[in-house]
Every structure is written in C-alpha cells, then in structure tokens.
Amino acid sequence: MLDKFIHEPRVAYFSMEIALKNEIPTYAGGLGVLAGDTLRSAADLELPMVAVTLASTAGYFRQSIGEDGRQTEQPEPWEPARVAEPLEAVVAVTVEGRRVWVGGWLYVLKSHMGGTQPVILLDTDLAQNTAEDRQLTQYLYGGDQCYRLKQEIVLGIGGSRMLQALGFELRQYHMNEGHSALLALELLRRYSYPPEDLRPGESPYDIRRVRELCCFTTHTPVEAGHDKFPYEMVKDVLGEVVDFGTLRQLAGAQTLNMTHLALNLSEYVNGVAQRHAEVSRQLFPGYRVHNVTNGVHPFTWTSPPFRKLYDHHLSGWCHEPELLMRAECCISDEAVWDAHIEAKQLLINEVRNRTGVALVPECFTIGFARRMTAYKRPDLLFSDLERLKAITREEPLQIVMAGKAHPRDEAGKQLIELLHRHKQALGGAVKLVFLPGYDMNTALLLAAGCDVWLNTPLRPMEASGTSGMKAAFNGVPQLSVLDGWWVEGCVEGVTGWAIGDDTPTANGNDARDMYDKLRDVIWPLYHRDRSAWIAIMKGAISKSASYFNSHRMMRRYATETYTR
Ligand SMILES: *Cc1c(COP(=O)(O)O)cnc(C)c1O
C-alpha cells in the first residue's frame, strides 16, 4: 500500500487536526477543515504530499445541548482499523526520559476525481507503552499543558522519525501552527556536524539547511493559539534535543514559544489572508510574512443541487474553479434560484428531523455557524432584540445557528446558553434554531441552505474564516465584518455586504451597522427585487467562489512555497 507513495519526493504536511471526512472526528474546527481541504485539493491536482497528524482516537467530542442551552460533551471514539491500515514501522521518542513508542495508521485520502494522498495517523496506544503514554494520541486539544507538550513531541519528532522510517523522501516540511515545530528541532539535530568537524565556537547545527526544508503557516492572531512552555517543563519532558543555549536563541529566552521556533527555522512563512499577514507582521516584527489566502475545496463544499448546475453549465469546474466566474452570464436566474430552494429544503428537512422545528422555505433565513467562542461574537445579532424584532415586523425571519465550544472555554459555553435565552425572549417573532453537533455535514447544509451567511468576529481576530467561502460556492452571499478573507472578498452589494469599515480595530458600531444594512439594504432587496437578489447570489459564485478555493491556494503553495 505504501509503495505507491514513496517512489517520488513529497511535501510533508503537519497539522494537529485534519478533517479527513465527516465520519472521522479528528478535527475541532477551521484548522482541521482547512487541512482536509488542502489534501483534497492536492489529491485532485496530483501534488505529491504526505500528511502527518495524531490519530485522536477519543474523537473531539459529541455535543449535546440541554433545555437551558448548556453544552455537555461525550467522547466520540473512532476506530482507525476500520478505515486505515496499520503501519509497519514503530519509532521511539523520549518523553520525561523514558522511551515512548509511536506507531500509527496509513489512511488513504481519495479524491472524487481519482487522486490519492497518504495520511499518517500517529498512535501511541501500543502494548509496549505505559498506560499513561498509551493515551497521548487520544484527546485532541485535551489535557493540561504537559499533555500538550507530550503530544507535540509525538507529532513533531515522532512524525518526522516515522516518515523517515517508512522511507518517504521529503522535499519540504510544512508546519501548520506551532504545534508541530518540534519537527524542525528534530531536523536540526539530524543535520548537525560532529564536534571534530567544527572550528572552536562554531555551531554544530546546519540551520540554513533546516530553514530551506521548512515552511510555516500561522493560522491565528489569537494569543491562546500560540503554545508556550516553561523551560522547567521542557527540561523534564522533552530533554535536550539540541543544546538549551541554541533552543533559547530559537524559541525565546523566557519560555519555549512554539511559534517563534517555527518562525526561526522556516525560510518561508505565511499568514492565511492579506489582513492576517499584515497583523502577523506586527505580532512578529523582523520576519518576512508572506500571504496565501485560504480557500475551500470546490466539490466538498458545493451542495448536490449546485454541483448538478455547475456540471451542466460549467463543465470542468471541479478541477478549474476559475470557470465559476462565468456563472454570471452562463446560468439563468431561474436555475440558480431553483438550486438554492432545493438546498434550502435540504436544510429544512434536516432541521425538522433533528429538532422538530418546521422552517418555512419562503422565509428569509440567516445562517451563523462556527466555533462558539467570544471573539466570534455569536450574540451580536441579538444585542438589540427590539431592533431585530422591528426589522421583521412586516416579514418574518428565521435564524439557524450551530457550533461547538471547546470543553474548557466557559465563555463560549455561556454564549450558547445566552443564545437559548434569546430564543425564548424572541418568542414567535423570530424563529431561532440551534443545531447541536456542528460537523462537516451540518456545515454544508447550513452554508448552502440559508439566504445570507452572517459573520461577526472582533477585528482583527479572524485570521481568515472559511465558512463564508462555503456559502459562496452555493450562491449564498455573506454579511460580514471586514476581517479575514472578507477584506479581500467583499465587493459591496456585488458579492455580499460589509459590516463596519476595514479599520483593523473599529468594532464598536458593528451592531448598529449590521441592523442598518439588514433593514435598509438586504431586507428590501430580498423581498422586493428578486432579480437583483439573484444577481448578488451569482456575484458570490462568480467573484468569490472562483477565487477563494483551495485549488487556487494549493497552486500557490506549489509554485511559491514548496519550491526550495
Ligand atoms: C468550515 C468549518 C469551520 C470553520 O468556519 P469559520 O467560518 O472559519 O469559523 C469550523 N467547523 C466546521 C465543522 C467547518 O466545516
């Protein structure tokens, strides 16, 4: 099985989470879905890669929501043996001075177009490990800081040793977030000169060679997304991979900052949208931060009715999504509207099956779904309930929401509770549905089945955001704060609408601006000028989806990042 993947040099793609498919719960949110879309596009485009991640066998979690809106979490275990083959190699890493054996699984990601990419799922659940170490690859983003450091040893050091043991020849190592930065440290150890070859005082490490092999994508400006470990812990848990003097130079004098380690050992560094690259340059002065704006995988994020439409009118769109720019002139208004109503009906059916609530196809519907956390402000739409009700006095409004809060993000959980209180307060005037268990399937149903996709992050925290791109593939325009990809994607009144201006820190007037736009622009257009509305749906397809897709993203990584 592995033979067909090791005959040509590949790019190793490291990520703590990868959304391989809906049934495999090894992802928590945007980063994992992006990693999955990266590999799906690489498979379609036949770019030779190999992905490395943890098996996360306990799954992220299954979300239940009580009557009061309280989230509870259950494990969502999965069995790699059902979909993947055991690897023949086992490698060792050192954790707290003892040996931890790392084995794993080969999952073959298959493109709907026939391409494949190998994915290595690292697994320490081996008989030769202690009971505690056997759990190291179970919980995605679970446990304490020490557990996280151990996981990052398995991912970075274990992962690169595993690739070597399996016989992969690697052109580049692509680190996504600092989680896997220990791999660069492992390469530094691997590419060092013996003492007898050194002049007095000369460093044994071939930093230049490692930098040429490594590239690094930072995915968030949110502080908590950048791991830092105290050196006391690093000494105990990791030990000396390279000497501590060198480590402190590369990773920070006070704490081991994984982002700094990755920045210093990568020749190419990028952010995931233009605005995010600018923000990252301010966060990390002295580094050259490029930009490769994110995208979503065309086939995966297009609902069946729109797939059919594009297949018929824009044959080849799955390989060359640029063809979607022709949607404006090549697809009739009726065909776009019919496909939309079909997608909306799929969402309505799902909502009825899962909650018993009967949504109405003719009723204007706002969608909002993403990780439930404070900076994404899921409550902004409800910050003035009277205004919201006033807007809907003549025509009714439906709102469908979904999203998981990280088990330890209490503020995020309270936001879900708050949404449930708003639901009560709104009574019958506005129908609000919260769908529990946000996953890839729900994401597609929602992004395709609403009339407007709403996005209200606190600037400049949303590095890119991708769910609005999924909406665009389905002709659903976005109403969004100008942050992340929307700074590039928004053409006012053509691809959707902006909330506020693009000053990176102006957030105060967003609620007022959002209500104004809903009342004065969106509402009249939807209810009184259907053909102008459909023109905007087509604008989202032809101007956003044709560009903000992972094929364009991967062609850029292939020609600009993976070229050393
Ligand atoms: C696309 C997606 C996300 C990311 O959405 P954002 O808009 O970037 O926050 C998170 N979770 C799931 C399940 C998704 O499909």
The ligand as an SDF file (V2000), in Angstrom:
LIG
                    3D

 15 15  0  0  0  0  0  0  0  0999 V2000
  -15.7270   25.4190    7.8150 C   0  0  0  0  0  0  0  0  0  0  0  0
  -15.8460   24.8990    9.1820 C   0  0  0  0  0  0  0  0  0  0  0  0
  -15.3300   25.6360   10.2620 C   0  0  0  0  0  0  0  0  0  0  0  0
  -14.6480   26.9660   10.0860 C   0  0  0  0  0  0  0  0  0  0  0  0
  -15.5780   28.0080    9.9410 O   0  0  0  0  0  0  0  0  0  0  0  0
  -15.1200   29.5230   10.1560 P   0  0  0  0  0  0  0  0  0  0  0  0
  -16.0960   30.3360    9.4370 O   0  0  0  0  0  0  0  0  0  0  0  0
  -13.7630   29.6320    9.5530 O   0  0  0  0  0  0  0  0  0  0  0  0
  -15.0960   29.7640   11.6100 O   0  0  0  0  0  0  0  0  0  0  0  0
  -15.4760   25.1080   11.5330 C   0  0  0  0  0  0  0  0  0  0  0  0
  -16.0890   23.9250   11.7410 N   0  0  0  0  0  0  0  0  0  0  0  0
  -16.5960   23.1980   10.7280 C   0  0  0  0  0  0  0  0  0  0  0  0
  -17.2580   21.8940   11.0240 C   0  0  0  0  0  0  0  0  0  0  0  0
  -16.4950   23.6600    9.4200 C   0  0  0  0  0  0  0  0  0  0  0  0
  -16.9900   22.9200    8.4100 O   0  0  0  0  0  0  0  0  0  0  0  0
  1  2  1  0
  2  3  1  0
  2 14  2  0
  3  4  1  0
  3 10  2  0
  4  5  1  0
  5  6  1  0
  6  7  2  0
  6  8  1  0
  6  9  1  0
 10 11  1  0
 11 12  2  0
 12 13  1  0
 12 14  1  0
 14 15  1  0
M  END
$$$$
